[in-house]
Amino acid sequence: MVLREVKDLEKGIAHLHNCMARYNALIADNAGLKAQLVNDNFHLETKISHELKVMLQLGVSVCLCACTMSSLQAFKLVD
């Protein structure tokens, strides 16, 4: 009876070691993916920020042109 219990414990310990090895591998993969995600997010944020600045500049330019045209029309300087 004791021998069987020892073998059951050895099997349980072996299973525990396999699980721990798998968990450690998943943790390592997760750390790598997390670092890549942080890097990708930084580059995406930089790109979007630049695109928004360009759009804002274009929007201001269009608005100024429209305001200038409205002013010219108001003073009957253009049709």
mmJSON file of the N, C-alpha and C atoms, coordinates in Angstrom:
{"data_MODEL":{"atom_site":{
"group_PDB":["ATOM","ATOM","ATOM","ATOM","ATOM","ATOM","ATOM","ATOM","ATOM","ATOM","ATOM","ATOM","ATOM","ATOM","ATOM","ATOM","ATOM","ATOM","ATOM","ATOM","ATOM","ATOM","ATOM","ATOM","ATOM","ATOM","ATOM","ATOM","ATOM","ATOM","ATOM","ATOM","ATOM","ATOM","ATOM","ATOM","ATOM","ATOM","ATOM","ATOM","ATOM","ATOM","ATOM","ATOM","ATOM","ATOM","ATOM","ATOM","ATOM","ATOM","ATOM","ATOM","ATOM","ATOM","ATOM","ATOM","ATOM","ATOM","ATOM","ATOM","ATOM","ATOM","ATOM","ATOM","ATOM","ATOM","ATOM","ATOM","ATOM","ATOM","ATOM","ATOM","ATOM","ATOM","ATOM","ATOM","ATOM","ATOM","ATOM","ATOM","ATOM","ATOM","ATOM","ATOM","ATOM","ATOM","ATOM","ATOM","ATOM","ATOM","ATOM","ATOM","ATOM","ATOM","ATOM","ATOM","ATOM","ATOM","ATOM","ATOM","ATOM","ATOM","ATOM","ATOM","ATOM","ATOM","ATOM","ATOM","ATOM","ATOM","ATOM","ATOM","ATOM","ATOM","ATOM","ATOM","ATOM","ATOM","ATOM","ATOM","ATOM","ATOM","ATOM","ATOM","ATOM","ATOM","ATOM","ATOM","ATOM","ATOM","ATOM","ATOM","ATOM","ATOM","ATOM","ATOM","ATOM","ATOM","ATOM","ATOM","ATOM","ATOM","ATOM","ATOM","ATOM","ATOM","ATOM","ATOM","ATOM","ATOM","ATOM","ATOM","ATOM","ATOM","ATOM","ATOM","ATOM","ATOM","ATOM","ATOM","ATOM","ATOM","ATOM","ATOM","ATOM","ATOM","ATOM","ATOM","ATOM","ATOM","ATOM","ATOM","ATOM","ATOM","ATOM","ATOM","ATOM","ATOM","ATOM","ATOM","ATOM","ATOM","ATOM","ATOM","ATOM","ATOM","ATOM","ATOM","ATOM","ATOM","ATOM","ATOM","ATOM","ATOM","ATOM","ATOM","ATOM","ATOM","ATOM","ATOM","ATOM","ATOM","ATOM","ATOM","ATOM","ATOM","ATOM","ATOM","ATOM","ATOM","ATOM","ATOM","ATOM","ATOM","ATOM","ATOM","ATOM","ATOM","ATOM","ATOM","ATOM","ATOM","ATOM","ATOM","ATOM","ATOM","ATOM","ATOM","ATOM","ATOM","ATOM","ATOM","ATOM","ATOM","ATOM","ATOM","ATOM"],
"id":[1,2,3,4,5,6,7,8,9,10,11,12,13,14,15,16,17,18,19,20,21,22,23,24,25,26,27,28,29,30,31,32,33,34,35,36,37,38,39,40,41,42,43,44,45,46,47,48,49,50,51,52,53,54,55,56,57,58,59,60,61,62,63,64,65,66,67,68,69,70,71,72,73,74,75,76,77,78,79,80,81,82,83,84,85,86,87,88,89,90,91,92,93,94,95,96,97,98,99,100,101,102,103,104,105,106,107,108,109,110,111,112,113,114,115,116,117,118,119,120,121,122,123,124,125,126,127,128,129,130,131,132,133,134,135,136,137,138,139,140,141,142,143,144,145,146,147,148,149,150,151,152,153,154,155,156,157,158,159,160,161,162,163,164,165,166,167,168,169,170,171,172,173,174,175,176,177,178,179,180,181,182,183,184,185,186,187,188,189,190,191,192,193,194,195,196,197,198,199,200,201,202,203,204,205,206,207,208,209,210,211,212,213,214,215,216,217,218,219,220,221,222,223,224,225,226,227,228,229,230,231,232,233,234,235,236,237],
"type_symbol":["N","C","C","N","C","C","N","C","C","N","C","C","N","C","C","N","C","C","N","C","C","N","C","C","N","C","C","N","C","C","N","C","C","N","C","C","N","C","C","N","C","C","N","C","C","N","C","C","N","C","C","N","C","C","N","C","C","N","C","C","N","C","C","N","C","C","N","C","C","N","C","C","N","C","C","N","C","C","N","C","C","N","C","C","N","C","C","N","C","C","N","C","C","N","C","C","N","C","C","N","C","C","N","C","C","N","C","C","N","C","C","N","C","C","N","C","C","N","C","C","N","C","C","N","C","C","N","C","C","N","C","C","N","C","C","N","C","C","N","C","C","N","C","C","N","C","C","N","C","C","N","C","C","N","C","C","N","C","C","N","C","C","N","C","C","N","C","C","N","C","C","N","C","C","N","C","C","N","C","C","N","C","C","N","C","C","N","C","C","N","C","C","N","C","C","N","C","C","N","C","C","N","C","C","N","C","C","N","C","C","N","C","C","N","C","C","N","C","C","N","C","C","N","C","C","N","C","C","N","C","C","N","C","C","N","C","C"],
"label_atom_id":["N","CA","C","N","CA","C","N","CA","C","N","CA","C","N","CA","C","N","CA","C","N","CA","C","N","CA","C","N","CA","C","N","CA","C","N","CA","C","N","CA","C","N","CA","C","N","CA","C","N","CA","C","N","CA","C","N","CA","C","N","CA","C","N","CA","C","N","CA","C","N","CA","C","N","CA","C","N","CA","C","N","CA","C","N","CA","C","N","CA","C","N","CA","C","N","CA","C","N","CA","C","N","CA","C","N","CA","C","N","CA","C","N","CA","C","N","CA","C","N","CA","C","N","CA","C","N","CA","C","N","CA","C","N","CA","C","N","CA","C","N","CA","C","N","CA","C","N","CA","C","N","CA","C","N","CA","C","N","CA","C","N","CA","C","N","CA","C","N","CA","C","N","CA","C","N","CA","C","N","CA","C","N","CA","C","N","CA","C","N","CA","C","N","CA","C","N","CA","C","N","CA","C","N","CA","C","N","CA","C","N","CA","C","N","CA","C","N","CA","C","N","CA","C","N","CA","C","N","CA","C","N","CA","C","N","CA","C","N","CA","C","N","CA","C","N","CA","C","N","CA","C","N","CA","C","N","CA","C","N","CA","C","N","CA","C","N","CA","C","N","CA","C","N","CA","C"],
"label_alt_id":[null,null,null,null,null,null,null,null,null,null,null,null,null,null,null,null,null,null,null,null,null,null,null,null,null,null,null,null,null,null,null,null,null,null,null,null,null,null,null,null,null,null,null,null,null,null,null,null,null,null,null,null,null,null,null,null,null,null,null,null,null,null,null,null,null,null,null,null,null,null,null,null,null,null,null,null,null,null,null,null,null,null,null,null,null,null,null,null,null,null,null,null,null,null,null,null,null,null,null,null,null,null,null,null,null,null,null,null,null,null,null,null,null,null,null,null,null,null,null,null,null,null,null,null,null,null,null,null,null,null,null,null,null,null,null,null,null,null,null,null,null,null,null,null,null,null,null,null,null,null,null,null,null,null,null,null,null,null,null,null,null,null,null,null,null,null,null,null,null,null,null,null,null,null,null,null,null,null,null,null,null,null,null,null,null,null,null,null,null,null,null,null,null,null,null,null,null,null,null,null,null,null,null,null,null,null,null,null,null,null,null,null,null,null,null,null,null,null,null,null,null,null,null,null,null,null,null,null,null,null,null,null,null,null,null,null,null],
"label_comp_id":["MET","MET","MET","VAL","VAL","VAL","LEU","LEU","LEU","ARG","ARG","ARG","GLU","GLU","GLU","VAL","VAL","VAL","LYS","LYS","LYS","ASP","ASP","ASP","LEU","LEU","LEU","GLU","GLU","GLU","LYS","LYS","LYS","GLY","GLY","GLY","ILE","ILE","ILE","ALA","ALA","ALA","HIS","HIS","HIS","LEU","LEU","LEU","HIS","HIS","HIS","ASN","ASN","ASN","CYS","CYS","CYS","MET","MET","MET","ALA","ALA","ALA","ARG","ARG","ARG","TYR","TYR","TYR","ASN","ASN","ASN","ALA","ALA","ALA","LEU","LEU","LEU","ILE","ILE","ILE","ALA","ALA","ALA","ASP","ASP","ASP","ASN","ASN","ASN","ALA","ALA","ALA","GLY","GLY","GLY","LEU","LEU","LEU","LYS","LYS","LYS","ALA","ALA","ALA","GLN","GLN","GLN","LEU","LEU","LEU","VAL","VAL","VAL","ASN","ASN","ASN","ASP","ASP","ASP","ASN","ASN","ASN","PHE","PHE","PHE","HIS","HIS","HIS","LEU","LEU","LEU","GLU","GLU","GLU","THR","THR","THR","LYS","LYS","LYS","ILE","ILE","ILE","SER","SER","SER","HIS","HIS","HIS","GLU","GLU","GLU","LEU","LEU","LEU","LYS","LYS","LYS","VAL","VAL","VAL","MET","MET","MET","LEU","LEU","LEU","GLN","GLN","GLN","LEU","LEU","LEU","GLY","GLY","GLY","VAL","VAL","VAL","SER","SER","SER","VAL","VAL","VAL","CYS","CYS","CYS","LEU","LEU","LEU","CYS","CYS","CYS","ALA","ALA","ALA","CYS","CYS","CYS","THR","THR","THR","MET","MET","MET","SER","SER","SER","SER","SER","SER","LEU","LEU","LEU","GLN","GLN","GLN","ALA","ALA","ALA","PHE","PHE","PHE","LYS","LYS","LYS","LEU","LEU","LEU","VAL","VAL","VAL","ASP","ASP","ASP"],
"label_asym_id":["A","A","A","A","A","A","A","A","A","A","A","A","A","A","A","A","A","A","A","A","A","A","A","A","A","A","A","A","A","A","A","A","A","A","A","A","A","A","A","A","A","A","A","A","A","A","A","A","A","A","A","A","A","A","A","A","A","A","A","A","A","A","A","A","A","A","A","A","A","A","A","A","A","A","A","A","A","A","A","A","A","A","A","A","A","A","A","A","A","A","A","A","A","A","A","A","A","A","A","A","A","A","A","A","A","A","A","A","A","A","A","A","A","A","A","A","A","A","A","A","A","A","A","A","A","A","A","A","A","A","A","A","A","A","A","A","A","A","A","A","A","A","A","A","A","A","A","A","A","A","A","A","A","A","A","A","A","A","A","A","A","A","A","A","A","A","A","A","A","A","A","A","A","A","A","A","A","A","A","A","A","A","A","A","A","A","A","A","A","A","A","A","A","A","A","A","A","A","A","A","A","A","A","A","A","A","A","A","A","A","A","A","A","A","A","A","A","A","A","A","A","A","A","A","A","A","A","A","A","A","A","A","A","A","A","A","A"],
"label_entity_id":["1","1","1","1","1","1","1","1","1","1","1","1","1","1","1","1","1","1","1","1","1","1","1","1","1","1","1","1","1","1","1","1","1","1","1","1","1","1","1","1","1","1","1","1","1","1","1","1","1","1","1","1","1","1","1","1","1","1","1","1","1","1","1","1","1","1","1","1","1","1","1","1","1","1","1","1","1","1","1","1","1","1","1","1","1","1","1","1","1","1","1","1","1","1","1","1","1","1","1","1","1","1","1","1","1","1","1","1","1","1","1","1","1","1","1","1","1","1","1","1","1","1","1","1","1","1","1","1","1","1","1","1","1","1","1","1","1","1","1","1","1","1","1","1","1","1","1","1","1","1","1","1","1","1","1","1","1","1","1","1","1","1","1","1","1","1","1","1","1","1","1","1","1","1","1","1","1","1","1","1","1","1","1","1","1","1","1","1","1","1","1","1","1","1","1","1","1","1","1","1","1","1","1","1","1","1","1","1","1","1","1","1","1","1","1","1","1","1","1","1","1","1","1","1","1","1","1","1","1","1","1","1","1","1","1","1","1"],
"label_seq_id":[1,1,1,2,2,2,3,3,3,4,4,4,5,5,5,6,6,6,7,7,7,8,8,8,9,9,9,10,10,10,11,11,11,12,12,12,13,13,13,14,14,14,15,15,15,16,16,16,17,17,17,18,18,18,19,19,19,20,20,20,21,21,21,22,22,22,23,23,23,24,24,24,25,25,25,26,26,26,27,27,27,28,28,28,29,29,29,30,30,30,31,31,31,32,32,32,33,33,33,34,34,34,35,35,35,36,36,36,37,37,37,38,38,38,39,39,39,40,40,40,41,41,41,42,42,42,43,43,43,44,44,44,45,45,45,46,46,46,47,47,47,48,48,48,49,49,49,50,50,50,51,51,51,52,52,52,53,53,53,54,54,54,55,55,55,56,56,56,57,57,57,58,58,58,59,59,59,60,60,60,61,61,61,62,62,62,63,63,63,64,64,64,65,65,65,66,66,66,67,67,67,68,68,68,69,69,69,70,70,70,71,71,71,72,72,72,73,73,73,74,74,74,75,75,75,76,76,76,77,77,77,78,78,78,79,79,79],
"pdbx_PDB_ins_code":[null,null,null,null,null,null,null,null,null,null,null,null,null,null,null,null,null,null,null,null,null,null,null,null,null,null,null,null,null,null,null,null,null,null,null,null,null,null,null,null,null,null,null,null,null,null,null,null,null,null,null,null,null,null,null,null,null,null,null,null,null,null,null,null,null,null,null,null,null,null,null,null,null,null,null,null,null,null,null,null,null,null,null,null,null,null,null,null,null,null,null,null,null,null,null,null,null,null,null,null,null,null,null,null,null,null,null,null,null,null,null,null,null,null,null,null,null,null,null,null,null,null,null,null,null,null,null,null,null,null,null,null,null,null,null,null,null,null,null,null,null,null,null,null,null,null,null,null,null,null,null,null,null,null,null,null,null,null,null,null,null,null,null,null,null,null,null,null,null,null,null,null,null,null,null,null,null,null,null,null,null,null,null,null,null,null,null,null,null,null,null,null,null,null,null,null,null,null,null,null,null,null,null,null,null,null,null,null,null,null,null,null,null,null,null,null,null,null,null,null,null,null,null,null,null,null,null,null,null,null,null,null,null,null,null,null,null],
"Cartn_x":[0.821,0.0,0.862,1.925,2.806,3.512,3.921,4.606,3.701,2.433,1.476,1.295,1.224,1.08,2.302,3.47,4.709,4.696,4.287,4.22,3.192,2.052,1.044,1.597,2.32,2.936,3.981,4.774,5.785,5.127,4.035,3.287,2.728,2.186,1.643,2.712,3.887,5.004,5.477,5.567,5.969,4.966,3.679,2.641,2.772,3.032,3.226,4.415,5.499,6.676,6.358,5.59,5.192,4.323,3.39,2.525,3.326,4.252,5.064,5.928,6.478,7.272,6.401,5.177,4.25,3.877,3.582,3.238,4.394,5.606,6.767,6.967,6.724,6.831,5.763,4.548,3.476,3.783,4.353,4.726,5.789,6.771,7.822,7.238,6.344,5.695,4.888,4.193,3.373,4.243,5.393,6.289,6.765,7.092,7.522,6.406,5.211,4.069,3.717,3.837,3.543,4.526,5.795,6.797,6.508,6.148,5.821,4.592,3.599,2.38,2.675,3.504,3.881,4.575,5.476,6.197,5.24,4.355,3.389,2.46,2.015,1.131,1.831,3.114,3.872,3.95,4.283,4.4,3.044,1.995,0.659,0.224,0.476,0.112,0.872,2.148,2.96,2.414,2.086,1.559,0.223,-0.685,-2.0,-1.867,-0.987,-0.772,-0.287,0.65,1.15,0.037,-0.748,-1.842,-2.878,-3.167,-4.124,-3.594,-2.296,-1.707,-1.813,-1.545,-1.647,-3.087,-4.032,-5.452,-5.888,-5.402,-5.745,-5.207,-3.971,-3.404,-4.194,-4.579,-5.374,-6.743,-7.329,-8.632,-8.588,-7.557,-7.402,-7.219,-6.443,-6.233,-7.539,-8.327,-9.613,-10.547,-10.557,-11.415,-11.014,-9.715,-9.251,-9.625,-9.495,-9.874,-11.367,-12.175,-13.629,-14.001,-13.338,-13.627,-13.22,-12.084,-11.624,-12.594,-13.045,-13.988,-15.3,-15.767,-17.003,-16.85,-15.697,-15.458,-15.422,-14.781,-14.712,-16.099,-16.909,-18.279,-19.1,-18.882,-19.643,-19.368,-18.153,-17.796,-17.962,-18.587,-18.877,-17.625,-16.522,-15.275,-15.167,-15.961,-16.033,-17.485,-17.791,-19.168,-19.342],
"Cartn_y":[-1.197,0.0,1.257,1.258,2.418,2.637,1.554,1.649,2.288,1.922,2.508,3.997,4.386,5.804,6.593,6.018,6.673,6.862,5.85,5.954,7.002,7.04,8.063,9.468,9.609,10.909,11.281,10.313,10.577,11.0,10.339,10.729,12.141,12.425,13.761,14.833,14.535,15.489,15.685,14.593,14.692,15.545,15.336,16.135,17.607,17.852,19.222,19.886,19.141,19.686,20.032,19.161,19.431,20.685,20.793,21.979,23.248,23.184,24.366,24.769,23.781,24.075,24.744,24.231,24.828,26.251,26.452,27.793,28.765,28.318,29.185,29.567,28.615,28.911,29.921,29.765,30.716,32.105,32.159,33.451,34.133,33.364,33.929,34.439,33.67,34.104,35.373,35.425,36.587,37.824,37.682,38.823,39.366,38.46,38.886,39.577,39.01,39.612,40.973,41.083,42.354,43.432,43.097,44.061,44.488,43.537,43.857,44.749,44.472,45.279,46.712,46.879,48.224,48.969,48.297,48.907,49.278,48.349,48.614,49.778,49.816,50.9,52.25,52.289,53.534,54.045,53.137,53.547,53.959,53.248,53.594,54.949,55.183,56.464,57.616,57.402,58.43,58.716,57.668,57.824,58.563,58.151,58.792,60.246,60.503,61.881,62.761,62.24,63.009,63.25,62.21,62.357,63.369,63.372,64.341,65.767,65.936,67.272,67.765,66.875,67.243,67.599,66.773,67.046,68.368,68.645,69.9,71.074,70.969,72.049,72.23,71.136,71.237,71.827,71.419,71.952,73.437,73.896,75.326,76.068,75.491,76.128,76.241,75.161,75.173,76.189,76.222,77.158,78.598,78.867,80.222,80.614,79.664,79.945,80.231,79.435,79.629,80.954,81.289,82.562,83.735,83.606,84.671,84.834,83.732,83.786,84.418,84.042,84.627,86.125,86.533,87.968,88.704,88.111,88.742,88.845,87.811,87.848,88.871,88.984,89.958,91.383,91.632,92.973,93.116,92.111,92.108,92.236,91.657,91.707,90.53,89.485,88.338,87.916,87.172,86.662,85.347],
"Cartn_z":[0.0,0.0,0.0,0.783,0.852,-0.48,-1.12,-2.41,-3.462,-3.448,-4.405,-4.136,-2.885,-2.53,-2.966,-2.817,-3.245,-4.76,-5.492,-6.962,-7.384,-6.684,-6.984,-6.723,-5.631,-5.329,-6.381,-6.822,-7.86,-9.169,-9.526,-10.731,-10.578,-9.403,-9.156,-9.237,-8.686,-8.728,-10.169,-10.931,-12.343,-13.116,-12.857,-13.51,-13.114,-11.853,-11.365,-12.056,-12.229,-12.918,-14.37,-15.031,-16.417,-16.503,-15.567,-15.55,-15.301,-14.372,-14.063,-15.256,-15.966,-17.161,-18.222,-18.381,-19.356,-18.944,-17.672,-17.185,-17.363,-17.077,-17.25,-18.718,-19.616,-21.05,-21.462,-20.95,-21.272,-20.717,-19.534,-18.939,-19.792,-20.254,-21.099,-22.416,-23.026,-24.272,-24.036,-22.932,-22.605,-22.438,-21.795,-21.602,-22.953,-23.868,-25.195,-25.958,-25.883,-26.572,-25.966,-24.653,-23.988,-24.445,-24.528,-24.991,-26.428,-27.278,-28.671,-28.75,-27.919,-27.901,-27.476,-26.456,-26.009,-27.152,-27.845,-28.959,-30.098,-30.454,-31.525,-31.165,-29.912,-29.478,-29.548,-29.17,-29.238,-30.672,-31.6,-33.006,-33.58,-33.225,-33.709,-33.161,-31.887,-31.283,-31.946,-32.219,-32.889,-34.282,-35.024,-36.383,-36.364,-35.483,-35.411,-34.976,-34.032,-33.566,-34.715,-35.499,-36.646,-37.667,-37.958,-38.927,-38.435,-37.144,-36.602,-36.714,-36.475,-36.607,-38.05,-38.997,-40.417,-40.756,-40.283,-40.564,-39.936,-38.756,-38.094,-38.893,-39.361,-40.173,-41.463,-42.099,-43.32,-43.028,-41.907,-41.522,-41.266,-40.611,-40.346,-41.657,-42.569,-43.872,-44.638,-44.651,-45.352,-44.704,-43.383,-42.665,-42.981,-43.003,-43.318,-44.738,-45.66,-47.048,-47.129,-46.449,-46.476,-45.834,-44.732,-44.061,-44.933,-45.591,-46.477,-47.638,-48.22,-49.325,-48.872,-47.676,-47.153,-46.967,-46.471,-46.266,-47.593,-48.581,-49.889,-50.518,-50.34,-50.861,-50.118,-48.847,-48.049,-48.506,-48.895,-49.369,-50.879,-51.506,-52.932,-53.79,-53.255,-54.01,-54.98,-54.727,-55.642,-55.74,-56.811,-56.975,-56.29],
"occupancy":[1.0,1.0,1.0,1.0,1.0,1.0,1.0,1.0,1.0,1.0,1.0,1.0,1.0,1.0,1.0,1.0,1.0,1.0,1.0,1.0,1.0,1.0,1.0,1.0,1.0,1.0,1.0,1.0,1.0,1.0,1.0,1.0,1.0,1.0,1.0,1.0,1.0,1.0,1.0,1.0,1.0,1.0,1.0,1.0,1.0,1.0,1.0,1.0,1.0,1.0,1.0,1.0,1.0,1.0,1.0,1.0,1.0,1.0,1.0,1.0,1.0,1.0,1.0,1.0,1.0,1.0,1.0,1.0,1.0,1.0,1.0,1.0,1.0,1.0,1.0,1.0,1.0,1.0,1.0,1.0,1.0,1.0,1.0,1.0,1.0,1.0,1.0,1.0,1.0,1.0,1.0,1.0,1.0,1.0,1.0,1.0,1.0,1.0,1.0,1.0,1.0,1.0,1.0,1.0,1.0,1.0,1.0,1.0,1.0,1.0,1.0,1.0,1.0,1.0,1.0,1.0,1.0,1.0,1.0,1.0,1.0,1.0,1.0,1.0,1.0,1.0,1.0,1.0,1.0,1.0,1.0,1.0,1.0,1.0,1.0,1.0,1.0,1.0,1.0,1.0,1.0,1.0,1.0,1.0,1.0,1.0,1.0,1.0,1.0,1.0,1.0,1.0,1.0,1.0,1.0,1.0,1.0,1.0,1.0,1.0,1.0,1.0,1.0,1.0,1.0,1.0,1.0,1.0,1.0,1.0,1.0,1.0,1.0,1.0,1.0,1.0,1.0,1.0,1.0,1.0,1.0,1.0,1.0,1.0,1.0,1.0,1.0,1.0,1.0,1.0,1.0,1.0,1.0,1.0,1.0,1.0,1.0,1.0,1.0,1.0,1.0,1.0,1.0,1.0,1.0,1.0,1.0,1.0,1.0,1.0,1.0,1.0,1.0,1.0,1.0,1.0,1.0,1.0,1.0,1.0,1.0,1.0,1.0,1.0,1.0,1.0,1.0,1.0,1.0,1.0,1.0,1.0,1.0,1.0,1.0,1.0,1.0],
"B_iso_or_equiv":[0.0,0.0,0.0,0.0,0.0,0.0,0.0,0.0,0.0,0.0,0.0,0.0,0.0,0.0,0.0,0.0,0.0,0.0,0.0,0.0,0.0,0.0,0.0,0.0,0.0,0.0,0.0,0.0,0.0,0.0,0.0,0.0,0.0,0.0,0.0,0.0,0.0,0.0,0.0,0.0,0.0,0.0,0.0,0.0,0.0,0.0,0.0,0.0,0.0,0.0,0.0,0.0,0.0,0.0,0.0,0.0,0.0,0.0,0.0,0.0,0.0,0.0,0.0,0.0,0.0,0.0,0.0,0.0,0.0,0.0,0.0,0.0,0.0,0.0,0.0,0.0,0.0,0.0,0.0,0.0,0.0,0.0,0.0,0.0,0.0,0.0,0.0,0.0,0.0,0.0,0.0,0.0,0.0,0.0,0.0,0.0,0.0,0.0,0.0,0.0,0.0,0.0,0.0,0.0,0.0,0.0,0.0,0.0,0.0,0.0,0.0,0.0,0.0,0.0,0.0,0.0,0.0,0.0,0.0,0.0,0.0,0.0,0.0,0.0,0.0,0.0,0.0,0.0,0.0,0.0,0.0,0.0,0.0,0.0,0.0,0.0,0.0,0.0,0.0,0.0,0.0,0.0,0.0,0.0,0.0,0.0,0.0,0.0,0.0,0.0,0.0,0.0,0.0,0.0,0.0,0.0,0.0,0.0,0.0,0.0,0.0,0.0,0.0,0.0,0.0,0.0,0.0,0.0,0.0,0.0,0.0,0.0,0.0,0.0,0.0,0.0,0.0,0.0,0.0,0.0,0.0,0.0,0.0,0.0,0.0,0.0,0.0,0.0,0.0,0.0,0.0,0.0,0.0,0.0,0.0,0.0,0.0,0.0,0.0,0.0,0.0,0.0,0.0,0.0,0.0,0.0,0.0,0.0,0.0,0.0,0.0,0.0,0.0,0.0,0.0,0.0,0.0,0.0,0.0,0.0,0.0,0.0,0.0,0.0,0.0,0.0,0.0,0.0,0.0,0.0,0.0,0.0,0.0,0.0,0.0,0.0,0.0],
"pdbx_formal_charge":[null,null,null,null,null,null,null,null,null,null,null,null,null,null,null,null,null,null,null,null,null,null,null,null,null,null,null,null,null,null,null,null,null,null,null,null,null,null,null,null,null,null,null,null,null,null,null,null,null,null,null,null,null,null,null,null,null,null,null,null,null,null,null,null,null,null,null,null,null,null,null,null,null,null,null,null,null,null,null,null,null,null,null,null,null,null,null,null,null,null,null,null,null,null,null,null,null,null,null,null,null,null,null,null,null,null,null,null,null,null,null,null,null,null,null,null,null,null,null,null,null,null,null,null,null,null,null,null,null,null,null,null,null,null,null,null,null,null,null,null,null,null,null,null,null,null,null,null,null,null,null,null,null,null,null,null,null,null,null,null,null,null,null,null,null,null,null,null,null,null,null,null,null,null,null,null,null,null,null,null,null,null,null,null,null,null,null,null,null,null,null,null,null,null,null,null,null,null,null,null,null,null,null,null,null,null,null,null,null,null,null,null,null,null,null,null,null,null,null,null,null,null,null,null,null,null,null,null,null,null,null,null,null,null,null,null,null],
"auth_seq_id":[1,1,1,2,2,2,3,3,3,4,4,4,5,5,5,6,6,6,7,7,7,8,8,8,9,9,9,10,10,10,11,11,11,12,12,12,13,13,13,14,14,14,15,15,15,16,16,16,17,17,17,18,18,18,19,19,19,20,20,20,21,21,21,22,22,22,23,23,23,24,24,24,25,25,25,26,26,26,27,27,27,28,28,28,29,29,29,30,30,30,31,31,31,32,32,32,33,33,33,34,34,34,35,35,35,36,36,36,37,37,37,38,38,38,39,39,39,40,40,40,41,41,41,42,42,42,43,43,43,44,44,44,45,45,45,46,46,46,47,47,47,48,48,48,49,49,49,50,50,50,51,51,51,52,52,52,53,53,53,54,54,54,55,55,55,56,56,56,57,57,57,58,58,58,59,59,59,60,60,60,61,61,61,62,62,62,63,63,63,64,64,64,65,65,65,66,66,66,67,67,67,68,68,68,69,69,69,70,70,70,71,71,71,72,72,72,73,73,73,74,74,74,75,75,75,76,76,76,77,77,77,78,78,78,79,79,79],
"auth_comp_id":["MET","MET","MET","VAL","VAL","VAL","LEU","LEU","LEU","ARG","ARG","ARG","GLU","GLU","GLU","VAL","VAL","VAL","LYS","LYS","LYS","ASP","ASP","ASP","LEU","LEU","LEU","GLU","GLU","GLU","LYS","LYS","LYS","GLY","GLY","GLY","ILE","ILE","ILE","ALA","ALA","ALA","HIS","HIS","HIS","LEU","LEU","LEU","HIS","HIS","HIS","ASN","ASN","ASN","CYS","CYS","CYS","MET","MET","MET","ALA","ALA","ALA","ARG","ARG","ARG","TYR","TYR","TYR","ASN","ASN","ASN","ALA","ALA","ALA","LEU","LEU","LEU","ILE","ILE","ILE","ALA","ALA","ALA","ASP","ASP","ASP","ASN","ASN","ASN","ALA","ALA","ALA","GLY","GLY","GLY","LEU","LEU","LEU","LYS","LYS","LYS","ALA","ALA","ALA","GLN","GLN","GLN","LEU","LEU","LEU","VAL","VAL","VAL","ASN","ASN","ASN","ASP","ASP","ASP","ASN","ASN","ASN","PHE","PHE","PHE","HIS","HIS","HIS","LEU","LEU","LEU","GLU","GLU","GLU","THR","THR","THR","LYS","LYS","LYS","ILE","ILE","ILE","SER","SER","SER","HIS","HIS","HIS","GLU","GLU","GLU","LEU","LEU","LEU","LYS","LYS","LYS","VAL","VAL","VAL","MET","MET","MET","LEU","LEU","LEU","GLN","GLN","GLN","LEU","LEU","LEU","GLY","GLY","GLY","VAL","VAL","VAL","SER","SER","SER","VAL","VAL","VAL","CYS","CYS","CYS","LEU","LEU","LEU","CYS","CYS","CYS","ALA","ALA","ALA","CYS","CYS","CYS","THR","THR","THR","MET","MET","MET","SER","SER","SER","SER","SER","SER","LEU","LEU","LEU","GLN","GLN","GLN","ALA","ALA","ALA","PHE","PHE","PHE","LYS","LYS","LYS","LEU","LEU","LEU","VAL","VAL","VAL","ASP","ASP","ASP"],
"auth_asym_id":["A","A","A","A","A","A","A","A","A","A","A","A","A","A","A","A","A","A","A","A","A","A","A","A","A","A","A","A","A","A","A","A","A","A","A","A","A","A","A","A","A","A","A","A","A","A","A","A","A","A","A","A","A","A","A","A","A","A","A","A","A","A","A","A","A","A","A","A","A","A","A","A","A","A","A","A","A","A","A","A","A","A","A","A","A","A","A","A","A","A","A","A","A","A","A","A","A","A","A","A","A","A","A","A","A","A","A","A","A","A","A","A","A","A","A","A","A","A","A","A","A","A","A","A","A","A","A","A","A","A","A","A","A","A","A","A","A","A","A","A","A","A","A","A","A","A","A","A","A","A","A","A","A","A","A","A","A","A","A","A","A","A","A","A","A","A","A","A","A","A","A","A","A","A","A","A","A","A","A","A","A","A","A","A","A","A","A","A","A","A","A","A","A","A","A","A","A","A","A","A","A","A","A","A","A","A","A","A","A","A","A","A","A","A","A","A","A","A","A","A","A","A","A","A","A","A","A","A","A","A","A","A","A","A","A","A","A"],
"auth_atom_id":["N","CA","C","N","CA","C","N","CA","C","N","CA","C","N","CA","C","N","CA","C","N","CA","C","N","CA","C","N","CA","C","N","CA","C","N","CA","C","N","CA","C","N","CA","C","N","CA","C","N","CA","C","N","CA","C","N","CA","C","N","CA","C","N","CA","C","N","CA","C","N","CA","C","N","CA","C","N","CA","C","N","CA","C","N","CA","C","N","CA","C","N","CA","C","N","CA","C","N","CA","C","N","CA","C","N","CA","C","N","CA","C","N","CA","C","N","CA","C","N","CA","C","N","CA","C","N","CA","C","N","CA","C","N","CA","C","N","CA","C","N","CA","C","N","CA","C","N","CA","C","N","CA","C","N","CA","C","N","CA","C","N","CA","C","N","CA","C","N","CA","C","N","CA","C","N","CA","C","N","CA","C","N","CA","C","N","CA","C","N","CA","C","N","CA","C","N","CA","C","N","CA","C","N","CA","C","N","CA","C","N","CA","C","N","CA","C","N","CA","C","N","CA","C","N","CA","C","N","CA","C","N","CA","C","N","CA","C","N","CA","C","N","CA","C","N","CA","C","N","CA","C","N","CA","C","N","CA","C","N","CA","C","N","CA","C","N","CA","C","N","CA","C","N","CA","C"],
"pdbx_PDB_model_num":[1,1,1,1,1,1,1,1,1,1,1,1,1,1,1,1,1,1,1,1,1,1,1,1,1,1,1,1,1,1,1,1,1,1,1,1,1,1,1,1,1,1,1,1,1,1,1,1,1,1,1,1,1,1,1,1,1,1,1,1,1,1,1,1,1,1,1,1,1,1,1,1,1,1,1,1,1,1,1,1,1,1,1,1,1,1,1,1,1,1,1,1,1,1,1,1,1,1,1,1,1,1,1,1,1,1,1,1,1,1,1,1,1,1,1,1,1,1,1,1,1,1,1,1,1,1,1,1,1,1,1,1,1,1,1,1,1,1,1,1,1,1,1,1,1,1,1,1,1,1,1,1,1,1,1,1,1,1,1,1,1,1,1,1,1,1,1,1,1,1,1,1,1,1,1,1,1,1,1,1,1,1,1,1,1,1,1,1,1,1,1,1,1,1,1,1,1,1,1,1,1,1,1,1,1,1,1,1,1,1,1,1,1,1,1,1,1,1,1,1,1,1,1,1,1,1,1,1,1,1,1,1,1,1,1,1,1]
}}}
